[in-house]
Amino acid sequence: MNFRGKNLAPSSVSAPAPKRFSLKVALWLLDSPRLGEKHSVKHLAGRLLKQPARQGVVVAQSRLGQMLCRDCGNARDRRIGHELLRQAARAGDPQAQAEYARLNPASEHNPS
């Protein structure tokens, strides 16, 4: 059986939505009891959350913002995390609202 040069995949099949897949994998990694605390796993999850967060997915903004604010040592990443938390809090994410309020006690729970 020689398949050289033949396209076996139907042309109408589309690739799965990478945004949804990467988001689910990232959340699974972070929520896994054994894996979620490892630095390398957090780094991978952060990379997977980056694109959905940029596209406005609230849960990705919330989780990535929390990771950047808690786990990153440099000011630039904390500033980006803070902005992501603010966006997610304004969109109504309760975890982001609580974390944003914890980071900004003077804001009186007003993420605007």
Secondary structure, DSSP 8 states (H G I E B T S, - for coil): ---TT---S-TT-----HHHHHHHHHHHHHH-TTTTT-HHHHHHHHHHHHHHHHTT-HHHHHHHHHHHHHH--SHHHHHHHHHHHHHHHHTT-HHHHHHHHHH-GGGTT---
